[in-house]
Amino acid sequence: MNRRQAIGAVGLATALRAAPASRDSFIGVWKLISCERKSADGRIDFPYGEKPAGRITYDKAGRMSAQLMRPGRRSTVAPGVTFSAGKAGCEEIREALDGFIAYFGTFDVVESTQTVIHHVQACLVPSWVGTDLKRTYRFEANRLLLTAISTGTLELTWEREQD
């Protein structure tokens, strides 16, 4: 190894040590600030309302969980009483499920494409179980912005919660 290669190797090692890996940047608890869906025709809607409630968590072991909710959903079930879909009416079931999603699993980060992949192990929506949800990401100050593209573009803004 010549002197130039040695200096380059030391510089690279220092840079890698100084800048945290993208995966480490995800670690923590994030509060949902906004969730906006843009359709192909340019229409914009807010699937969880204009002031959504939600949390996404990433841990060092590679696990993640997410819950998103539209505030103001109605229910006739008293607090503390277990909700039973078998005993609830169609409208109450629809109201309970519409505007809410929860899932958990593991995650991977692909830095080259700025993509985080959620490997879904359990979900309120059975068809998501065993799938990979891919979101492009970017960080802006204490915010994490995730974008999912399917029939439209879903943009989620998360803000890091304090420890």
KEKOLZA-533115 format. One record per residue: residue in one letter; residue number from 1; x, y, z of N, C-alpha, C in turn. Coordinates in pm, 1 decimal. Atoms other than C-alpha are relative to their C-alpha. Layout:
N
DOZA; A; NUM; X; Y; Z; X; Y; Z; X; Y; Z $
...
//
This chain:
163
DOZA; M; 1; 85.5; -117.0; 0.0; 0.0; 0.0; 0.0; 90.3; 123.5; 0.0 $
DOZA; N; 2; -80.9; -121.5; 3.4; 146.2; 334.7; -99.4; -58.9; 105.7; 94.7 $
DOZA; R; 3; 39.3; -105.2; -95.2; 120.1; 653.2; 104.8; -137.1; 58.5; -33.6 $
DOZA; R; 4; 128.3; -57.0; 42.7; -174.0; 793.8; -98.9; -114.5; -94.4; 36.7 $
DOZA; Q; 5; 104.6; 97.6; -34.3; -376.4; 472.4; -50.5; -21.8; -4.7; 151.2 $
DOZA; A; 6; 10.6; 4.1; -146.2; -299.4; 471.5; 324.1; -75.9; 121.5; 52.8 $
DOZA; I; 7; 69.1; -122.2; -43.2; -414.3; 831.9; 366.4; -147.6; -8.0; -39.0 $
DOZA; G; 8; 138.4; 16.4; 44.4; -728.5; 757.0; 164.0; -77.1; -96.9; 88.6 $
DOZA; A; 9; 65.5; 99.4; -85.7; -807.3; 450.9; 377.1; -29.3; 58.1; 137.0 $
DOZA; V; 10; 20.8; -63.7; -130.8; -764.3; 648.2; 701.3; -113.8; 101.8; -10.8 $
DOZA; G; 11; 106.3; -99.5; 19.6; -985.3; 927.1; 564.6; -137.0; -64.7; -12.0 $
DOZA; L; 12; 126.8; 71.1; 15.7; -1256.4; 682.8; 462.9; -45.5; -57.7; 132.9 $
DOZA; A; 13; 35.2; 57.8; -131.0; -1248.2; 506.0; 799.7; -48.5; 108.4; 95.3 $
DOZA; T; 14; 41.4; -111.2; -86.6; -1273.2; 841.2; 979.7; -138.6; 50.1; -39.3 $
DOZA; A; 15; 131.0; -46.8; 47.3; -1567.4; 951.1; 764.3; -109.7; -98.4; 37.9 $
DOZA; L; 16; 100.5; 100.6; -35.0; -1750.1; 624.3; 824.1; -30.2; 1.2; 149.4 $
DOZA; R; 17; 19.1; -6.4; -145.1; -1697.5; 655.3; 1199.9; -75.0; 126.5; 38.9 $
DOZA; A; 18; 57.9; -128.7; -37.5; -1804.0; 1021.7; 1210.0; -147.1; 10.9; -38.6 $
DOZA; A; 19; 138.7; -10.2; 46.4; -2128.5; 989.5; 1010.5; -74.8; -128.0; 35.9 $
DOZA; P; 20; 75.4; 119.8; -34.7; -2390.6; 754.7; 1156.0; -60.9; -61.9; -125.1 $
DOZA; A; 21; 61.2; 69.6; 113.0; -2524.9; 493.4; 917.9; -146.7; 41.9; -8.3 $
DOZA; S; 22; 139.8; -37.5; 18.1; -2867.3; 571.2; 771.3; -92.1; -81.1; 90.0 $
DOZA; R; 23; 83.7; 84.5; -85.4; -3014.6; 277.4; 962.9; -7.0; 56.2; 141.4 $
DOZA; D; 24; -2.5; -56.1; -134.7; -2905.5; 435.6; 1292.5; -85.5; 126.6; 10.5 $
DOZA; S; 25; 80.1; -122.5; -1.0; -3085.4; 757.8; 1196.1; -148.1; -28.2; 23.0 $
DOZA; F; 26; 140.6; 37.7; -18.7; -3419.1; 571.5; 1205.6; -32.8; -32.3; 145.2 $
DOZA; I; 27; 23.7; 54.3; -133.7; -3376.9; 438.3; 1559.7; -66.5; 103.4; 89.4 $
DOZA; G; 28; 73.4; -87.3; -90.2; -3630.1; 589.7; 1797.5; -149.1; -6.4; -25.4 $
DOZA; V; 29; 145.9; -9.1; 9.1; -3993.7; 687.3; 1824.4; -34.0; 129.2; -72.5 $
DOZA; W; 30; 37.1; -112.7; 84.6; -4156.2; 919.0; 1571.3; -151.4; 22.7; 7.2 $
DOZA; K; 31; 141.3; -38.8; -5.8; -4489.7; 1106.1; 1593.1; -45.2; 43.3; -139.4 $
DOZA; L; 32; 54.2; -36.2; 130.8; -4708.4; 1140.5; 1282.8; -45.8; 146.0; 0.5 $
DOZA; I; 33; 35.2; -141.4; 14.2; -4736.7; 1504.9; 1175.9; -101.1; 18.5; -112.5 $
DOZA; S; 34; 94.2; -11.0; 111.6; -4911.5; 1464.5; 839.9; 7.1; -124.6; -86.9 $
DOZA; C; 35; 10.1; 111.4; 95.0; -5026.8; 1203.1; 591.8; -89.2; 48.1; -113.4 $
DOZA; E; 36; 69.1; -57.4; 115.0; -5124.5; 1321.7; 246.6; 9.6; -96.1; -117.8 $
DOZA; R; 37; 1.8; 88.7; 116.4; -5230.5; 1111.7; -51.9; -33.1; 82.5; -123.8 $
DOZA; K; 38; 20.9; -70.2; 126.3; -5196.2; 1251.4; -403.3; -33.3; -103.2; -106.9 $
DOZA; S; 39; 39.0; 93.9; 104.9; -5384.7; 1069.4; -677.4; 62.2; 41.7; -133.0 $
DOZA; A; 40; -60.5; -25.4; 131.0; -5267.2; 1046.9; -1038.2; -60.3; 122.3; -67.5 $
DOZA; D; 41; 64.6; -115.9; 62.0; -5520.4; 1315.2; -1137.9; 26.3; 130.6; 75.8 $
DOZA; G; 42; -37.5; -119.6; -74.2; -5369.8; 1560.1; -884.8; -84.5; 26.8; 123.4 $
DOZA; R; 43; 86.1; -18.1; -117.8; -5644.2; 1525.7; -623.0; 77.7; -36.5; 126.0 $
DOZA; I; 44; -67.4; 24.1; -127.4; -5520.5; 1541.8; -261.9; -104.2; -29.6; 106.4 $
DOZA; D; 45; 86.5; 27.2; -114.4; -5685.7; 1379.9; 37.8; 85.4; -40.4; 119.1 $
DOZA; F; 46; -68.0; 28.3; -126.0; -5595.4; 1302.0; 397.3; -63.7; -123.9; 62.7 $
DOZA; P; 47; 64.7; 123.7; -45.0; -5670.5; 935.0; 478.0; -13.9; -12.8; 151.5 $
DOZA; Y; 48; 8.6; 4.3; -146.5; -5611.5; 989.1; 851.5; -36.6; 136.3; 56.9 $
DOZA; G; 49; 41.5; -133.2; -41.3; -5751.4; 1342.6; 867.2; 112.3; 100.6; -15.2 $
DOZA; E; 50; -99.2; -106.2; 15.4; -5575.7; 1675.4; 852.0; 90.6; 13.7; 121.9 $
DOZA; K; 51; -83.1; 2.5; -121.2; -5442.4; 1627.6; 1207.8; 3.5; -144.3; 50.3 $
DOZA; P; 52; 0.4; 142.4; -34.0; -5365.4; 1254.9; 1223.6; 72.7; -28.8; 131.6 $
DOZA; A; 53; -72.3; 50.0; -117.5; -5250.9; 1059.9; 1527.6; 76.7; -123.2; -45.3 $
DOZA; G; 54; -74.9; 118.0; 39.8; -4975.1; 806.8; 1485.3; 137.9; -3.3; 60.1 $
DOZA; R; 55; -134.7; 20.2; -53.1; -4646.7; 664.1; 1594.5; 64.6; -112.2; -81.5 $
DOZA; I; 56; -79.4; 106.1; 61.5; -4375.1; 466.3; 1421.4; 126.9; -12.6; 83.7 $
DOZA; T; 57; -114.9; 27.4; -85.4; -4093.9; 302.7; 1614.8; 95.5; -93.1; -72.7 $
DOZA; Y; 58; -105.8; 84.3; 53.6; -3764.7; 156.8; 1495.6; 97.8; -27.7; 113.6 $
DOZA; D; 59; -97.7; 27.1; -106.1; -3526.8; -24.6; 1732.2; 130.1; -54.9; -57.4 $
DOZA; K; 60; -133.8; 41.6; 43.1; -3160.6; -126.9; 1716.9; 4.4; -144.6; -46.4 $
DOZA; A; 61; 2.4; 140.5; 38.3; -3253.1; -494.9; 1678.0; -61.7; -20.8; -138.4 $
DOZA; G; 62; 57.1; 11.3; 133.6; -3420.6; -418.3; 1343.8; -150.0; -22.0; -1.0 $
DOZA; R; 63; 146.2; 13.8; -7.0; -3783.1; -428.5; 1463.6; -63.8; 136.5; -19.5 $
DOZA; M; 64; 73.7; -124.5; 16.2; -4044.9; -169.7; 1376.4; -148.6; -27.1; 25.6 $
DOZA; S; 65; 146.2; 7.8; -10.9; -4411.0; -98.3; 1444.1; -55.9; 136.2; -37.0 $
DOZA; A; 66; 64.3; -124.8; 41.1; -4653.1; 162.5; 1313.5; -148.9; -6.8; 29.8 $
DOZA; Q; 67; 143.2; -15.5; -21.6; -4998.6; 282.2; 1413.4; -37.9; 138.9; -49.8 $
DOZA; L; 68; 47.0; -127.0; 54.0; -5186.2; 554.7; 1226.1; -151.4; 4.9; 17.1 $
DOZA; M; 69; 142.4; -9.2; -28.1; -5533.2; 686.0; 1313.0; -54.2; 137.6; -35.6 $
DOZA; R; 70; 75.6; -123.8; 20.3; -5784.7; 945.2; 1206.5; -74.2; 27.8; 130.0 $
DOZA; P; 71; 70.9; -33.1; -123.8; -5898.7; 1116.2; 1528.1; -149.4; 21.0; -26.5 $
DOZA; G; 72; 143.7; -24.1; 11.0; -6271.1; 1137.6; 1592.5; -81.9; -119.2; -43.8 $
DOZA; R; 73; 79.2; 118.4; 34.7; -6369.2; 782.8; 1501.4; -98.6; -26.3; 113.1 $
DOZA; R; 74; 104.2; 22.7; -100.2; -6693.2; 686.4; 1681.3; -12.5; -147.8; 33.1 $
DOZA; S; 75; 27.8; 137.0; -42.0; -6780.3; 375.0; 1879.7; -103.4; 3.2; 110.9 $
DOZA; T; 76; 97.1; 10.9; -108.5; -7064.7; 265.1; 2103.8; 52.4; -90.7; 110.4 $
DOZA; V; 77; -59.5; 87.6; -100.5; -6833.1; 31.1; 2295.4; 57.2; 87.2; 112.4 $
DOZA; A; 78; -47.0; -76.8; -115.4; -6763.6; 161.9; 2646.9; 150.6; -17.7; 18.0 $
DOZA; P; 79; -144.3; 12.7; -26.6; -6399.6; 235.5; 2741.0; 28.4; -117.9; 92.3 $
DOZA; G; 80; -37.6; 115.5; -81.5; -6230.9; -73.6; 2882.9; -70.9; -128.8; -36.1 $
DOZA; V; 81; 73.2; 119.1; 42.6; -6476.7; -313.9; 2718.3; 59.8; -47.7; -131.7 $
DOZA; T; 82; -59.9; 55.8; 120.4; -6330.8; -546.0; 2456.1; -94.0; 15.7; -119.0 $
DOZA; F; 83; 76.7; -12.8; 123.7; -6447.2; -467.4; 2102.5; -12.2; -136.6; -63.3 $
DOZA; S; 84; 23.0; 129.3; 63.7; -6602.1; -775.7; 1945.1; -67.7; 23.1; -134.0 $
DOZA; A; 85; 55.7; -19.5; 133.3; -6652.0; -758.4; 1569.9; -120.2; -90.0; -22.5 $
DOZA; G; 86; 112.1; 92.1; 14.9; -6889.2; -1056.0; 1599.7; -129.6; 53.3; 57.6 $
DOZA; K; 87; 119.4; -56.2; -64.1; -7127.5; -853.3; 1815.0; -31.5; 140.8; -48.5 $
DOZA; A; 88; 19.5; -136.9; 46.9; -7086.1; -512.4; 1649.9; -73.7; -0.3; -133.2 $
DOZA; G; 89; 67.4; -14.5; 128.5; -7296.9; -388.7; 1360.7; 97.7; 40.0; -108.7 $
DOZA; C; 90; -86.2; -32.1; 115.3; -7156.6; -330.3; 1013.4; 51.8; 143.4; 5.1 $
DOZA; E; 91; -41.4; -140.5; -2.6; -7150.4; 47.9; 1056.2; 105.3; 24.7; 107.2 $
DOZA; E; 92; -97.6; -18.2; -106.8; -6962.2; 27.7; 1386.1; 134.8; -62.5; -37.8 $
DOZA; I; 93; -124.8; 62.9; 45.4; -6706.3; -212.5; 1238.1; 68.6; 89.5; -103.0 $
DOZA; R; 94; -55.4; -88.4; 104.1; -6661.3; 16.6; 937.8; 63.1; 123.5; 64.7 $
DOZA; E; 95; -51.5; -120.0; -66.6; -6615.6; 319.8; 1166.5; 127.6; -30.7; 77.5 $
DOZA; A; 96; -118.6; 37.5; -77.7; -6363.7; 134.7; 1385.1; 120.8; -21.6; -90.5 $
DOZA; L; 97; -110.9; 34.6; 88.8; -6154.2; 19.8; 1088.9; 37.7; 111.2; -97.2 $
DOZA; D; 98; -27.8; -105.9; 95.8; -6186.4; 315.9; 855.9; 83.3; 107.6; 68.3 $
DOZA; G; 99; -84.2; -103.4; -57.9; -5906.6; 556.4; 926.9; 94.3; -51.8; 107.0 $
DOZA; F; 100; -95.2; 54.8; -96.7; -5686.4; 319.7; 1128.1; 79.5; -111.6; -66.1 $
DOZA; I; 101; -84.2; 110.4; 45.5; -5393.1; 93.6; 1042.9; 107.7; -22.6; 105.9 $
DOZA; A; 102; -107.5; 35.8; -92.7; -5145.8; -89.9; 1262.6; 69.9; -122.9; -54.7 $
DOZA; Y; 103; -77.1; 117.0; 40.4; -4866.7; -329.5; 1175.5; 135.1; 1.9; 68.5 $
DOZA; F; 104; -136.3; 6.9; -51.3; -4530.5; -452.1; 1297.0; 77.4; -104.3; -77.1 $
DOZA; G; 105; -88.0; 95.3; 67.1; -4233.4; -645.7; 1168.2; 144.7; 41.5; 19.7 $
DOZA; T; 106; -140.3; -38.9; -1.8; -3869.9; -586.8; 1086.5; 22.4; 100.4; -112.8 $
DOZA; F; 107; -27.0; -96.6; 106.7; -3700.9; -330.1; 865.1; 144.2; -9.4; -46.7 $
DOZA; D; 108; -132.1; -12.2; 61.4; -3405.4; -286.4; 633.1; 7.5; 136.0; -67.8 $
DOZA; V; 109; -23.0; -127.0; 67.2; -3253.3; 28.6; 487.7; 92.9; -25.0; -118.0 $
DOZA; V; 110; -82.7; 8.5; 119.6; -3116.9; 43.8; 132.9; 46.4; 142.8; -30.1 $
DOZA; E; 111; -50.0; -136.8; 11.0; -2899.1; 353.8; 135.0; 13.0; 45.7; -145.1 $
DOZA; S; 112; -23.7; -38.9; 139.5; -2824.8; 348.3; -239.7; -125.5; 55.3; -67.3 $
DOZA; T; 113; 125.4; -49.1; 58.2; -3194.4; 408.2; -321.5; -80.1; 82.6; 99.3 $
DOZA; Q; 114; 67.8; -70.5; -108.4; -3283.9; 586.5; 4.8; -139.1; -58.8; 22.7 $
DOZA; T; 115; 123.9; 74.1; -21.7; -3546.7; 320.8; 71.4; 6.3; -72.8; 132.9 $
DOZA; V; 116; 15.3; 83.4; -119.2; -3665.8; 171.1; 398.1; -107.3; -103.1; -35.9 $
DOZA; I; 117; 93.3; 108.7; 30.7; -3841.1; -164.4; 369.7; -53.3; -55.7; 130.9 $
DOZA; H; 118; 66.5; 58.0; -116.5; -4092.9; -272.6; 633.2; -45.8; -140.0; -39.2 $
DOZA; H; 119; 37.6; 139.9; 24.4; -4122.5; -653.5; 637.4; -113.2; -32.2; 97.8 $
DOZA; V; 120; 118.8; 9.2; -85.3; -4477.7; -696.7; 771.8; -19.9; -142.9; 51.3 $
DOZA; Q; 121; 22.9; 129.6; -65.0; -4523.4; -982.6; 1020.7; -142.7; -13.2; 51.7 $
DOZA; A; 122; 138.9; 0.0; -47.6; -4867.3; -884.9; 1159.9; -60.6; 135.1; -35.2 $
DOZA; C; 123; 64.4; -123.8; 43.3; -5122.6; -627.2; 1049.5; -150.8; -10.6; 16.4 $
DOZA; L; 124; 145.8; -6.3; -3.1; -5484.1; -518.5; 1090.9; -57.4; -47.2; -133.6 $
DOZA; V; 125; 43.0; 42.1; 133.5; -5515.4; -580.4; 715.2; 71.3; -131.5; -32.6 $
DOZA; P; 126; -64.3; 130.8; 18.9; -5452.1; -955.1; 663.9; 83.6; -13.0; -127.6 $
DOZA; S; 127; -73.7; 14.7; 126.4; -5334.0; -918.0; 302.4; 138.1; 65.3; 5.0 $
DOZA; W; 128; -131.8; -60.3; -12.3; -5035.1; -708.6; 419.8; 99.6; -94.7; 65.4 $
DOZA; V; 129; -88.5; 91.1; -72.6; -4895.5; -992.3; 634.0; 87.4; -76.1; -99.5 $
DOZA; G; 130; -94.3; 68.3; 88.7; -4583.2; -1137.0; 471.8; 44.7; 83.4; -117.9 $
DOZA; T; 131; -40.3; -85.8; 112.0; -4539.9; -841.6; 236.3; 109.8; 95.9; 44.9 $
DOZA; D; 132; -100.1; -102.9; -25.5; -4268.3; -577.7; 209.8; -57.0; 134.1; -44.3 $
DOZA; L; 133; 45.6; -135.2; 30.9; -4375.9; -214.0; 226.4; 124.0; 85.9; -20.6 $
DOZA; K; 134; -118.2; -79.4; 34.0; -4116.0; 0.5; 50.2; -36.5; 147.6; 0.0 $
DOZA; R; 135; 18.5; -144.2; -6.0; -4089.1; 370.3; 126.9; 134.1; 68.3; -26.2 $
DOZA; T; 136; -120.1; -81.2; 11.2; -3835.5; 620.8; 4.4; 1.8; 91.6; 122.0 $
DOZA; Y; 137; -11.2; -81.3; -120.1; -3704.3; 835.6; 286.7; 94.6; 116.2; -20.9 $
DOZA; R; 138; -97.4; -107.9; -13.7; -3531.7; 1159.1; 364.0; -17.6; 58.5; 139.1 $
DOZA; F; 139; 0.6; -61.8; -131.4; -3443.4; 1333.2; 687.1; 14.5; 149.7; -18.0 $
DOZA; E; 140; -9.7; -146.1; -2.1; -3497.9; 1705.8; 744.6; -6.4; 42.1; 145.7 $
DOZA; A; 141; -11.6; -37.6; -141.8; -3379.2; 1827.2; 1086.2; -50.0; -116.2; 86.0 $
DOZA; N; 142; 50.7; 106.3; -87.3; -3584.2; 1624.9; 1340.2; -120.1; -71.4; -61.4 $
DOZA; R; 143; 112.3; 63.2; 69.4; -3827.1; 1495.4; 1078.2; 47.2; -109.4; -95.5 $
DOZA; L; 144; -19.1; 110.5; 93.5; -3847.2; 1175.2; 876.6; -115.6; 5.8; -98.2 $
DOZA; L; 145; 102.8; -3.9; 103.1; -4035.2; 1192.7; 548.2; 3.5; -130.5; -77.1 $
DOZA; L; 146; 12.5; 126.7; 71.8; -4156.4; 865.0; 398.4; -98.5; 17.0; -113.9 $
DOZA; T; 147; 87.8; -6.2; 116.9; -4310.7; 831.7; 53.1; -22.8; -140.5; -52.7 $
DOZA; A; 148; 39.4; 129.6; 56.7; -4500.4; 527.7; -72.0; -75.0; 26.5; -129.1 $
DOZA; I; 149; 68.0; -17.1; 127.6; -4612.6; 493.1; -430.9; -74.2; -128.4; -33.4 $
DOZA; S; 150; 80.7; 113.7; 46.8; -4899.4; 264.2; -535.2; -95.7; 55.6; -104.4 $
DOZA; T; 151; 93.1; -59.4; 96.2; -5216.8; 389.0; -704.1; 11.1; 151.5; 0.9 $
DOZA; G; 152; -27.6; -142.5; -13.6; -5112.1; 736.1; -589.6; 129.4; 12.6; 79.3 $
DOZA; T; 153; -119.4; -23.1; -80.9; -4840.2; 889.6; -376.7; -42.7; 36.6; 140.9 $
DOZA; L; 154; 30.1; -25.2; -140.4; -4866.9; 873.3; 0.7; 124.0; 60.4; 63.8 $
DOZA; E; 155; -112.3; -66.8; -64.9; -4644.2; 1120.8; 184.5; -28.6; 13.0; 148.5 $
DOZA; L; 156; 15.4; -2.6; -144.3; -4598.4; 1080.1; 558.9; 115.3; 79.5; 60.9 $
DOZA; T; 157; -100.3; -77.9; -70.6; -4415.1; 1328.6; 780.5; -4.3; -38.8; 145.8 $
DOZA; W; 158; -14.4; 42.7; -139.9; -4290.1; 1203.2; 1116.7; 98.9; 91.7; 69.2 $
DOZA; E; 159; -91.4; -82.6; -78.5; -4126.1; 1406.7; 1391.4; 54.3; -83.6; 115.9 $
DOZA; R; 160; -63.2; 78.2; -106.0; -3876.0; 1252.1; 1630.6; -50.9; 45.0; 136.2 $
DOZA; E; 161; 42.5; -29.7; -136.4; -4008.5; 1229.1; 1987.0; 122.6; 0.8; 89.7 $
DOZA; Q; 162; -109.9; -8.5; -95.0; -3779.3; 1320.0; 2272.9; 4.1; -122.0; 89.3 $
DOZA; D; 163; -15.2; 112.7; -92.1; -3640.5; 1044.3; 2496.3; -45.1; 39.0; 138.2 $
//
